[in-house]
Amino acid sequence: MWGGRWTLLIPLACVMLQGAHTVVSKMSASVISPEAIASYRWVVAVLVLTPMLAGGFVREWPQIHARLGRIAVLAVLGMVVYQGLVYVAAKSTTATNMAIIGALVPLVSIGWAALLLGYRPGAIVLLGCALSLFGVIVLVQKGDPVAVFSRAPDCSDIYVLIGVVSYSLYGVLLRLWKLPIAARPLFFAQALLALLITAPGPMIGTATALDWVNGPLVLFAGLVGSAAIPFLWMKSVQVVGPVTSGIFTNLSPPVTAALAVALIGETVEPYHAAGGALIIGGVVMAQLESFRESAASPRA
């Protein structure tokens, strides 16, 4: 069923849904508090995932229990911090900005890999990093990179950057720790912990009741953002491989920008195009060089 070119529909669907989810995150900012949606979405996700993943979770429980501390760290970094900060940032930044800054994940992952996995980036990778960093400055300073010396960047963009650093560390720790737990039970364990961690949010933050306006956004965030996208990503890595899947993620900013223009009337400014092109160009440059280095390295 998944033979040939049709397999590319899996990472493409993942990118399309990720773009839609970023737009929904922006839409939610005006109708529900970040603390509330960050919690409610995991309620939805766990309710949906339990019938499918609970059996594997129970079978793997001894392994999960023995490594609960590390799994909790992963849940915080990958399931709570990044999207939580995106919900906060969405109050004052655009969906396009969030998607472009989010495209830095592969690049920041290279930095974490250098620190924690002993990876030594080559000159092309470093050049790609420098190019993307300049792109970030162009983006957050709205096309005036010199203003970095005289004007503080928008805090909302900084929130997304912190989230990117967190999510990138999540991916590298998964590789570093190599937990002997199957992917689906591991993901379900993190989802349960994310639910527990975010549960106090609606009580300690701004109370927001669910209604006919924000309810559909919460459902979308839970079903798509917390359940469908991670599943499709795992399926994509399994079917087409991590290299192709990683390259497809670079489509997320233009897809998100197109959806944001069509659905919520955002305007794409010239600095979005310039900063986005620099960031994505640097990421692709670093990715391709890293893939070449990995292919050329001797295998054990």
Residue frames relative to the residue before (quaternion, step in Angstrom):
aa qw qx qy qz dx dy dz
M 1.0000 0.0000 0.0000 0.0000 0.00 0.00 0.00
W 0.7782 0.3323 -0.1640 0.5070 3.57 0.98 -0.89
G 0.3744 0.7485 -0.4829 0.2575 3.59 1.13 0.48
G 0.8158 0.3225 -0.2048 0.4343 3.52 -1.36 0.28
R 0.8282 -0.2591 0.1805 0.4631 3.51 -1.25 -0.56
W 0.5342 0.6442 -0.4095 0.3633 3.58 1.16 -0.44
T 0.5567 0.6209 -0.3983 0.3821 3.59 1.13 -0.50
L 0.6157 0.5729 -0.3482 0.4141 3.59 1.13 -0.60
L 0.5248 0.6252 -0.4182 0.3986 3.58 1.25 -0.21
I 0.5923 0.5892 -0.3724 0.4041 3.60 1.14 -0.54
P 0.7167 0.3903 -0.2850 0.5027 3.68 0.68 -0.89
L 0.6027 0.5511 -0.3684 0.4442 3.60 1.11 -0.59
A 0.6461 0.5051 -0.3171 0.4764 3.60 0.98 -0.84
C 0.6228 0.5451 -0.3333 0.4515 3.58 1.04 -0.80
V 0.6713 0.4929 -0.2903 0.4713 3.58 0.94 -0.90
M 0.6482 0.5188 -0.3215 0.4554 3.58 0.95 -0.85
L 0.6791 0.4789 -0.2923 0.4733 3.58 0.91 -0.89
Q 0.6225 0.5333 -0.3444 0.4576 3.58 1.05 -0.72
G 0.6353 0.5187 -0.3244 0.4712 3.58 1.03 -0.77
A 0.6581 0.4988 -0.3049 0.4744 3.57 0.96 -0.87
H 0.6497 0.5220 -0.3206 0.4501 3.57 0.99 -0.80
T 0.6243 0.5263 -0.3402 0.4664 3.61 1.04 -0.69
V 0.6437 0.5066 -0.3161 0.4786 3.57 1.02 -0.80
V 0.6417 0.5110 -0.3215 0.4731 3.60 1.00 -0.81
S 0.6039 0.5498 -0.3541 0.4557 3.60 1.06 -0.70
K 0.6546 0.4938 -0.3037 0.4853 3.56 1.02 -0.81
M 0.6537 0.5217 -0.3116 0.4510 3.59 0.94 -0.87
S 0.6634 0.5368 -0.3093 0.4196 3.57 1.01 -0.80
A 0.5448 0.6752 -0.3902 0.3083 3.59 1.15 -0.61
S 0.7345 0.4285 -0.2381 0.4693 3.58 1.05 -0.67
V 0.7652 0.3809 -0.1979 0.4799 3.62 1.19 -0.23
I 0.7934 0.1289 -0.0873 0.5885 3.62 1.22 -0.14
S 0.5172 -0.6580 0.4454 0.3181 3.57 -1.01 0.75
P 0.6084 -0.5669 0.3992 0.3862 3.62 -1.09 0.58
E 0.6458 0.5333 -0.3292 0.4361 3.59 0.98 -0.83
A 0.6716 0.5134 -0.3006 0.4416 3.56 0.99 -0.85
I 0.7135 0.4375 -0.2834 0.4682 3.61 0.72 -0.97
A 0.6015 0.5618 -0.3617 0.4379 3.60 1.08 -0.64
S 0.6912 0.4455 -0.2683 0.5018 3.57 1.12 -0.66
Y 0.6943 0.5049 -0.2958 0.4191 3.57 0.74 -1.07
R 0.6295 0.5551 -0.3590 0.4082 3.61 0.97 -0.72
W 0.6657 0.4809 -0.3173 0.4743 3.59 1.08 -0.62
V 0.5481 0.5682 -0.3991 0.4663 3.59 1.17 -0.41
V 0.6664 0.4949 -0.2919 0.4752 3.57 0.89 -0.98
A 0.6814 0.5077 -0.2991 0.4342 3.57 0.81 -1.01
V 0.6795 0.4873 -0.3025 0.4575 3.60 0.85 -0.93
L 0.6227 0.5326 -0.3452 0.4577 3.61 1.01 -0.73
V 0.6903 0.4707 -0.2756 0.4753 3.58 0.98 -0.84
L 0.7280 0.4633 -0.2489 0.4398 3.58 0.92 -0.92
T 0.5421 0.6694 -0.4007 0.3122 3.60 1.06 -0.63
P 0.6841 0.4749 -0.3300 0.4445 3.68 0.72 -0.85
M 0.7123 0.4659 -0.2550 0.4588 3.58 1.07 -0.71
L 0.8227 0.2993 -0.1041 0.4720 3.59 0.93 -0.87
A 0.4980 0.6924 -0.4256 0.3023 3.60 1.19 -0.31
G 0.6232 0.5645 -0.3459 0.4163 3.60 0.99 -0.78
G 0.6808 0.4724 -0.2826 0.4832 3.57 0.90 -0.92
F 0.6095 0.5546 -0.3410 0.4524 3.56 1.08 -0.73
V 0.6600 0.5000 -0.3073 0.4690 3.59 0.92 -0.89
R 0.6619 0.5090 -0.3105 0.4543 3.60 0.92 -0.88
E 0.7398 0.4015 -0.2178 0.4940 3.58 1.02 -0.79
W 0.3535 0.7921 -0.4619 0.1850 3.60 1.24 -0.07
P 0.6330 0.5254 -0.3760 0.4265 3.68 0.82 -0.72
Q 0.6712 0.4775 -0.2949 0.4843 3.59 0.97 -0.85
I 0.6432 0.5213 -0.3190 0.4612 3.58 1.01 -0.82
H 0.6657 0.5178 -0.3029 0.4438 3.57 0.87 -0.97
A 0.6644 0.5197 -0.3023 0.4439 3.57 0.99 -0.85
R 0.7768 0.2862 -0.1467 0.5415 3.60 1.16 -0.53
L 0.2175 0.8362 -0.4837 0.1400 3.56 1.20 0.53
G 0.6160 0.5627 -0.3522 0.4240 3.60 1.04 -0.70
R 0.6891 0.4634 -0.2827 0.4800 3.56 0.87 -0.93
I 0.6331 0.5214 -0.3377 0.4619 3.59 1.01 -0.74
A 0.6220 0.5341 -0.3386 0.4618 3.59 1.06 -0.71
V 0.6229 0.5235 -0.3351 0.4751 3.59 1.02 -0.79
L 0.6555 0.5065 -0.3091 0.4672 3.58 0.94 -0.88
A 0.6456 0.5268 -0.3246 0.4476 3.58 0.95 -0.85
V 0.6521 0.5085 -0.3157 0.4653 3.58 0.95 -0.85
L 0.7177 0.4651 -0.2609 0.4478 3.58 0.77 -1.04
G 0.8034 0.3508 -0.1550 0.4554 3.56 0.80 -1.04
M 0.7813 0.3626 -0.1745 0.4771 3.57 1.02 -0.74
V 0.7656 0.3789 -0.1841 0.4862 3.58 1.11 -0.63
V 0.7428 0.4605 -0.2686 0.4050 3.59 0.54 -1.19
Y 0.6983 0.4991 -0.3099 0.4090 3.59 0.66 -1.07
Q 0.7452 0.3945 -0.2486 0.4767 3.59 0.59 -1.08
G 0.5941 0.5670 -0.3692 0.4350 3.58 1.08 -0.62
L 0.6799 0.4713 -0.2854 0.4839 3.57 0.96 -0.86
V 0.5960 0.5511 -0.3617 0.4586 3.59 1.11 -0.60
Y 0.6443 0.5124 -0.3251 0.4655 3.59 0.96 -0.82
V 0.6431 0.5013 -0.3225 0.4806 3.60 1.03 -0.74
A 0.6816 0.5024 -0.2870 0.4479 3.57 0.89 -0.97
A 0.6013 0.6123 -0.3554 0.3705 3.58 1.07 -0.75
K 0.5506 0.6238 -0.3981 0.3863 3.59 1.18 -0.36
S 0.8378 0.1697 -0.0673 0.5146 3.59 1.04 -0.64
T 0.6917 0.3904 -0.3083 0.5236 3.61 1.18 0.02
T 0.5461 -0.6307 0.4439 0.3269 3.57 -1.27 0.16
A 0.6278 -0.5169 0.4203 0.4024 3.54 -1.29 0.35
T 0.6208 0.5498 -0.3390 0.4444 3.58 1.06 -0.75
N 0.6437 0.5102 -0.3184 0.4733 3.59 0.94 -0.86
M 0.6603 0.5186 -0.3145 0.4429 3.58 0.88 -0.94
A 0.6757 0.4936 -0.3004 0.4578 3.58 0.95 -0.84
I 0.6588 0.5099 -0.3179 0.4527 3.59 0.93 -0.86
I 0.6725 0.4688 -0.3005 0.4875 3.59 0.91 -0.88
G 0.6234 0.5516 -0.3333 0.4428 3.59 1.06 -0.72
A 0.5860 0.5913 -0.3667 0.4153 3.58 1.18 -0.51
L 0.5627 0.6200 -0.3792 0.3941 3.59 1.26 -0.20
V 0.4150 0.7478 -0.4557 0.2470 3.61 1.20 -0.27
P 0.6827 0.4692 -0.3283 0.4539 3.68 0.73 -0.86
L 0.6592 0.5194 -0.3120 0.4453 3.58 1.02 -0.79
V 0.6680 0.4768 -0.2993 0.4867 3.58 0.91 -0.88
S 0.5895 0.5698 -0.3613 0.4442 3.59 1.12 -0.61
I 0.6100 0.5393 -0.3472 0.4653 3.57 1.08 -0.69
G 0.6397 0.5213 -0.3244 0.4624 3.58 1.01 -0.77
W 0.6620 0.4860 -0.3024 0.4838 3.59 0.94 -0.87
A 0.6300 0.5316 -0.3367 0.4551 3.60 1.02 -0.76
A 0.6326 0.5223 -0.3341 0.4642 3.58 1.05 -0.72
L 0.6903 0.4825 -0.2773 0.4623 3.59 1.01 -0.80
L 0.8229 0.3076 -0.1058 0.4658 3.56 0.84 -1.02
L 0.7717 0.3531 -0.1794 0.4976 3.59 1.10 -0.62
G 0.5262 -0.6625 0.4027 0.3493 3.57 1.24 0.05
Y 0.3832 0.7253 -0.4893 0.2960 3.59 1.22 0.31
R 0.1673 -0.7839 0.5927 0.0787 3.57 -0.97 0.89
P 0.2671 -0.7997 0.5139 0.1579 3.60 -0.22 1.22
G 0.4192 -0.7035 0.5211 0.2406 3.54 -1.11 0.76
A 0.7508 -0.4089 0.2727 0.4413 3.54 -1.33 0.02
I 0.6467 0.5207 -0.3297 0.4494 3.61 0.98 -0.81
V 0.6308 0.5260 -0.3289 0.4661 3.57 1.01 -0.81
L 0.6678 0.4953 -0.3017 0.4667 3.58 0.90 -0.89
L 0.6275 0.5203 -0.3337 0.4734 3.58 1.06 -0.73
G 0.6375 0.5198 -0.3210 0.4695 3.57 1.02 -0.80
C 0.6300 0.5286 -0.3268 0.4657 3.58 1.02 -0.77
A 0.6641 0.5014 -0.3017 0.4653 3.57 0.92 -0.90
L 0.6417 0.5262 -0.3200 0.4571 3.58 0.99 -0.85
S 0.6832 0.4777 -0.2875 0.4716 3.58 0.91 -0.90
L 0.6191 0.5390 -0.3453 0.4548 3.58 1.02 -0.73
F 0.6428 0.4974 -0.3226 0.4851 3.57 0.99 -0.79
G 0.6254 0.5417 -0.3318 0.4531 3.57 1.07 -0.74
V 0.6224 0.5299 -0.3346 0.4689 3.58 1.05 -0.75
I 0.6499 0.5127 -0.3166 0.4631 3.58 0.95 -0.87
V 0.6363 0.5186 -0.3257 0.4692 3.59 0.97 -0.86
L 0.6814 0.5033 -0.2927 0.4436 3.57 0.92 -0.92
V 0.7526 0.4133 -0.2457 0.4499 3.58 0.63 -1.09
Q 0.7003 0.4071 -0.2710 0.5201 3.59 1.22 -0.41
K 0.4686 -0.7367 0.4001 0.2787 3.55 1.31 0.49
G 0.7822 -0.3823 0.1675 0.4626 3.53 0.82 1.08
D 0.6883 0.4216 -0.2769 0.5214 3.59 1.27 0.06
P 0.1504 -0.8493 0.4970 0.0956 3.61 0.35 1.20
V 0.5817 0.5864 -0.3774 0.4187 3.61 1.12 -0.56
A 0.5979 0.6005 -0.3551 0.3948 3.59 1.15 -0.60
V 0.4649 0.6764 -0.4523 0.3490 3.60 1.24 -0.16
F 0.6725 0.4949 -0.2895 0.4679 3.59 1.18 -0.53
S 0.7905 0.3118 -0.1534 0.5044 3.60 1.17 -0.37
R 0.7836 0.2636 -0.1370 0.5456 3.60 1.19 -0.39
A 0.4184 -0.7045 0.5146 0.2527 3.56 -0.81 0.99
P 0.4806 -0.6657 0.4788 0.3108 3.60 -0.98 0.75
D 0.6397 -0.5116 0.4063 0.4050 3.54 -1.28 0.33
C 0.4996 -0.6792 0.4504 0.2934 3.59 -0.79 1.02
S 0.6075 0.5797 -0.3630 0.4039 3.58 1.04 -0.70
D 0.6511 0.4932 -0.3178 0.4815 3.58 1.02 -0.74
I 0.6121 0.5392 -0.3434 0.4655 3.59 1.10 -0.67
Y 0.6055 0.5514 -0.3515 0.4535 3.59 1.04 -0.73
V 0.6695 0.4872 -0.3060 0.4699 3.57 0.92 -0.90
L 0.6250 0.5379 -0.3354 0.4555 3.59 1.03 -0.76
I 0.6380 0.5080 -0.3261 0.4781 3.59 0.97 -0.82
G 0.6365 0.5249 -0.3218 0.4645 3.57 1.02 -0.79
V 0.6321 0.5290 -0.3239 0.4644 3.58 1.01 -0.79
V 0.6351 0.5179 -0.3239 0.4728 3.59 0.98 -0.84
S 0.6550 0.5166 -0.3042 0.4600 3.58 0.98 -0.87
Y 0.7028 0.4662 -0.2790 0.4593 3.58 0.79 -0.99
S 0.6245 0.5338 -0.3397 0.4578 3.58 1.06 -0.68
L 0.6375 0.5121 -0.3197 0.4787 3.57 1.03 -0.79
Y 0.5824 0.5836 -0.3557 0.4401 3.58 1.08 -0.72
G 0.6987 0.4773 -0.2785 0.4544 3.58 0.80 -0.99
V 0.6731 0.4896 -0.3001 0.4661 3.57 0.97 -0.81
L 0.6394 0.5132 -0.3323 0.4662 3.61 1.03 -0.71
L 0.5793 0.5641 -0.3779 0.4509 3.59 1.08 -0.59
R 0.6861 0.4643 -0.2742 0.4883 3.58 0.99 -0.85
L 0.6636 0.5236 -0.3092 0.4358 3.56 0.97 -0.86
W 0.7507 0.4137 -0.2253 0.4632 3.58 0.81 -0.99
K 0.1118 -0.8354 0.5309 0.0886 3.63 1.13 -0.60
L 0.0119 0.8397 -0.5413 0.0431 3.56 0.73 1.07
P 0.3958 -0.7454 0.4874 0.2240 3.62 -0.81 0.99
I 0.4527 0.6459 -0.4602 0.4075 3.53 0.78 1.13
A 0.5191 -0.6432 0.4588 0.3260 3.58 -0.91 0.87
A 0.6612 -0.5697 0.3247 0.3644 3.54 -1.13 0.76
R 0.7081 0.4796 -0.2925 0.4277 3.62 0.78 -0.93
P 0.6660 0.4630 -0.3285 0.4839 3.66 0.85 -0.76
L 0.6206 0.5384 -0.3432 0.4552 3.59 1.07 -0.71
F 0.6558 0.5002 -0.3076 0.4744 3.57 0.95 -0.85
F 0.6620 0.5063 -0.3116 0.4564 3.60 0.94 -0.86
A 0.6179 0.5324 -0.3405 0.4679 3.59 1.05 -0.74
Q 0.6603 0.4925 -0.3068 0.4768 3.59 0.97 -0.80
A 0.6287 0.5345 -0.3346 0.4550 3.59 1.03 -0.76
L 0.6478 0.5089 -0.3170 0.4700 3.59 0.97 -0.85
L 0.6689 0.4873 -0.3016 0.4734 3.58 0.94 -0.85
A 0.6179 0.5345 -0.3426 0.4638 3.59 1.05 -0.74
L 0.6268 0.5311 -0.3281 0.4663 3.57 1.05 -0.77
L 0.6710 0.4922 -0.2971 0.4682 3.60 0.92 -0.90
I 0.6750 0.5105 -0.2981 0.4414 3.58 0.93 -0.93
T 0.7553 0.3938 -0.2134 0.4784 3.59 0.92 -0.89
A 0.4328 0.7404 -0.4422 0.2626 3.62 1.24 -0.27
P 0.6959 0.4666 -0.3137 0.4468 3.68 0.88 -0.74
G 0.4304 0.7572 -0.4304 0.2369 3.60 1.22 -0.37
P 0.7149 0.4438 -0.2873 0.4575 3.62 0.69 -0.97
M 0.6693 0.5031 -0.3076 0.4520 3.60 1.16 -0.48
I 0.7470 0.3843 -0.2281 0.4923 3.59 1.00 -0.77
G 0.6857 0.4435 -0.2828 0.5032 3.56 1.23 -0.36
T 0.7380 -0.3446 0.2979 0.4979 3.53 -1.21 -0.52
A 0.3860 -0.7358 0.5054 0.2328 3.57 -0.59 1.11
T 0.0187 0.7868 -0.6151 0.0476 3.55 -0.85 1.02
A 0.2812 -0.7678 0.5525 0.1614 3.56 -0.59 1.12
L 0.4844 -0.6406 0.5055 0.3154 3.55 -1.13 0.62
D 0.0413 0.7862 -0.6153 0.0407 3.55 -1.05 0.79
W 0.7325 -0.4312 0.2922 0.4384 3.57 -1.29 -0.11
V 0.6265 0.5266 -0.3449 0.4596 3.59 1.22 -0.24
N 0.7932 0.3007 -0.1720 0.5008 3.59 0.69 -1.04
G 0.5084 0.6762 -0.4150 0.3349 3.61 1.16 -0.42
P 0.6787 0.4757 -0.3108 0.4653 3.65 0.81 -0.87
L 0.6287 0.5280 -0.3404 0.4583 3.60 1.08 -0.67
V 0.6357 0.5118 -0.3240 0.4786 3.59 1.04 -0.77
L 0.6385 0.5200 -0.3274 0.4634 3.59 0.96 -0.84
F 0.6585 0.5012 -0.3149 0.4647 3.58 0.92 -0.88
A 0.6531 0.5157 -0.3181 0.4543 3.58 0.92 -0.89
G 0.6941 0.4721 -0.2823 0.4644 3.58 0.96 -0.82
L 0.7215 0.4512 -0.2559 0.4587 3.57 0.79 -1.04
V 0.7679 0.3539 -0.1823 0.5019 3.56 0.89 -0.97
G 0.7448 0.4385 -0.2482 0.4375 3.58 0.63 -1.12
S 0.7861 0.3395 -0.1716 0.4871 3.58 0.92 -0.89
A 0.7689 0.3419 -0.1861 0.5073 3.61 1.13 -0.46
A 0.7665 0.4083 -0.2332 0.4376 3.59 0.48 -1.18
I 0.6752 0.5064 -0.3125 0.4360 3.61 0.84 -0.93
P 0.6699 0.4692 -0.3281 0.4727 3.68 0.80 -0.80
F 0.6394 0.5207 -0.3361 0.4551 3.61 1.00 -0.78
L 0.6789 0.4823 -0.2972 0.4670 3.59 0.86 -0.93
W 0.6233 0.5356 -0.3475 0.4516 3.59 1.05 -0.69
M 0.6538 0.4947 -0.3146 0.4783 3.59 0.92 -0.87
K 0.6485 0.5100 -0.3116 0.4715 3.58 1.01 -0.84
S 0.6425 0.5297 -0.3236 0.4494 3.58 0.98 -0.81
V 0.6564 0.4988 -0.3097 0.4738 3.58 0.91 -0.91
Q 0.6569 0.5187 -0.3019 0.4564 3.58 1.04 -0.80
V 0.7648 0.4062 -0.2053 0.4560 3.59 0.86 -0.97
V 0.8178 0.2130 -0.1111 0.5229 3.62 0.78 -0.94
G 0.5618 -0.6328 0.3755 0.3781 3.60 1.27 -0.13
P 0.6180 -0.5885 0.3754 0.3617 3.58 -1.16 0.52
V 0.6075 0.5721 -0.3686 0.4097 3.61 1.07 -0.64
T 0.7002 0.4494 -0.2644 0.4876 3.57 0.78 -1.05
S 0.6319 0.5322 -0.3338 0.4540 3.59 0.97 -0.82
G 0.6641 0.5149 -0.3019 0.4502 3.58 0.95 -0.90
I 0.6502 0.5110 -0.3211 0.4615 3.57 0.98 -0.79
F 0.6357 0.5432 -0.3311 0.4373 3.59 1.00 -0.78
T 0.5981 0.5861 -0.3745 0.3982 3.61 1.06 -0.64
N 0.5797 0.5948 -0.3759 0.4110 3.59 1.19 -0.41
L 0.5830 0.5704 -0.3743 0.4412 3.59 1.27 -0.17
S 0.4849 0.7172 -0.4174 0.2762 3.58 1.20 -0.37
P 0.6689 0.5047 -0.3425 0.4249 3.68 0.79 -0.80
P 0.7050 0.4313 -0.3151 0.4666 3.67 0.73 -0.83
V 0.6112 0.5370 -0.3551 0.4604 3.60 1.07 -0.66
T 0.6665 0.4987 -0.2986 0.4668 3.58 0.91 -0.93
A 0.6484 0.5204 -0.3239 0.4514 3.58 0.92 -0.88
A 0.6536 0.5106 -0.3175 0.4597 3.60 0.94 -0.87
L 0.6707 0.4851 -0.2976 0.4757 3.59 0.94 -0.87
A 0.6459 0.5256 -0.3241 0.4489 3.59 1.00 -0.81
V 0.6385 0.5074 -0.3223 0.4806 3.59 1.03 -0.75
A 0.7170 0.4713 -0.2578 0.4442 3.57 0.87 -0.98
L 0.7885 0.3823 -0.1766 0.4483 3.59 0.87 -0.94
I 0.8276 0.1663 -0.0799 0.5301 3.60 0.93 -0.77
G 0.5491 -0.6871 0.3661 0.3040 3.57 1.23 0.38
E 0.2952 0.7523 -0.5389 0.2377 3.59 1.07 0.56
T 0.3167 -0.7236 0.5810 0.1963 3.54 -1.23 0.53
V 0.2718 -0.7466 0.5852 0.1617 3.56 -0.86 0.97
E 0.2256 -0.8008 0.5476 0.0897 3.53 -0.52 1.25
P 0.6688 -0.4946 0.3540 0.4275 3.61 -1.21 0.31
Y 0.6516 0.5187 -0.3393 0.4374 3.62 0.98 -0.71
H 0.5561 0.5669 -0.3978 0.4596 3.61 1.19 -0.40
A 0.6799 0.4877 -0.2889 0.4652 3.57 0.88 -0.98
A 0.6812 0.4886 -0.2982 0.4565 3.60 0.90 -0.90
G 0.6942 0.4630 -0.2810 0.4741 3.57 0.81 -0.97
G 0.6533 0.5217 -0.3128 0.4507 3.57 0.97 -0.85
A 0.6539 0.5122 -0.3158 0.4586 3.58 0.96 -0.85
L 0.6558 0.5029 -0.3100 0.4700 3.60 0.97 -0.82
I 0.6723 0.4983 -0.3039 0.4553 3.58 0.90 -0.94
I 0.7073 0.4490 -0.2758 0.4712 3.58 0.75 -1.02
G 0.6231 0.5387 -0.3446 0.4503 3.59 1.01 -0.74
G 0.6695 0.4907 -0.2962 0.4726 3.56 0.95 -0.86
V 0.6413 0.5208 -0.3241 0.4610 3.57 1.00 -0.80
V 0.6672 0.4939 -0.3066 0.4658 3.59 0.87 -0.92
M 0.6268 0.5375 -0.3311 0.4566 3.59 0.98 -0.84
A 0.6942 0.4667 -0.2734 0.4748 3.57 0.86 -0.96
Q 0.6313 0.5425 -0.3305 0.4449 3.59 1.00 -0.82
L 0.6952 0.4858 -0.2857 0.4462 3.56 0.76 -1.05
E 0.6632 0.4936 -0.3114 0.4686 3.57 0.95 -0.83
S 0.6345 0.5227 -0.3279 0.4654 3.60 1.03 -0.77
F 0.6442 0.5147 -0.3230 0.4645 3.57 1.01 -0.81
R 0.6403 0.5159 -0.3276 0.4653 3.59 1.01 -0.79
E 0.6538 0.5136 -0.3147 0.4580 3.58 0.95 -0.88
S 0.6522 0.5117 -0.3123 0.4640 3.59 0.99 -0.84
A 0.6676 0.5026 -0.3002 0.4599 3.58 0.99 -0.86
A 0.7085 0.4656 -0.2646 0.4596 3.57 1.04 -0.77
S 0.5828 0.6024 -0.3836 0.3877 3.60 1.16 -0.45
P 0.5394 -0.6263 0.4437 0.3463 3.60 -1.06 0.69
R 0.3138 -0.7554 0.5500 0.1686 3.55 -1.05 0.79
A 0.5037 -0.6657 0.4668 0.2919 3.49 -1.05 0.85
